[in-house]
């Protein structure tokens, strides 16, 4: 079963153990946006998701 990109990124953030504040400092995506994303209260723009993914050593890739 494939996991959608939001769930994959959300799980990677949780499993990383990095605080939302530190992820904000590293990515430039505000910690409140990250917190709301992890809590499923909002989505992220693609550029924000890419910044967070890069901080977690992940690559966003489009599949056909």
C-alpha positions in Angstrom: 0.0 0.0 0.0 1.4 3.4 -1.0 1.6 6.1 1.5 0.7 9.6 0.4 3.4 12.3 0.6 1.7 14.2 3.5 1.6 11.1 5.7 5.1 10.1 4.7 6.5 13.5 5.6 4.4 13.7 8.8 5.8 10.3 9.9 9.3 11.3 9.0 9.0 14.4 11.2 7.7 12.4 14.1 10.3 9.7 13.8 13.2 12.1 13.4 12.9 13.2 17.1 13.8 16.8 16.0 11.8 19.4 17.7 9.5 21.6 15.6 11.5 24.6 16.8 14.8 23.1 15.5 13.2 22.1 12.3 12.0 25.6 11.9 15.5 26.9 12.4 17.0 24.5 9.9 14.3 24.7 7.2 12.8 28.2 7.6 9.3 26.8 7.8 7.7 28.3 10.9 7.4 25.9 13.9 3.7 26.7 14.2 3.1 25.6 10.6 5.1 22.4 11.3 3.1 21.7 14.5 -0.2 22.3 12.8 0.9 20.0 9.9 1.9 17.2 12.3 -1.4 17.6 14.1 -3.3 17.3 10.8 -4.7 20.8 11.3 -3.3 22.1 8.0 -1.4 21.2 4.9 2.0 22.5 3.7 2.8 24.2 0.5 5.1 22.2 -1.8 8.1 24.5 -1.2 7.7 24.2 2.5 7.4 20.4 2.3 10.6 20.3 0.2 12.5 22.4 2.7 11.5 20.1 5.6 12.2 17.0 3.5 15.7 18.4 2.7 16.4 18.9 6.5 15.4 15.3 7.1 17.6 14.0 4.2 14.5 13.1 2.2 13.8 13.7 -1.5 10.3 14.6 -2.9 9.8 12.6 -6.0 7.0 12.5 -8.4 5.9 9.0 -9.5 4.1 8.2 -12.7 
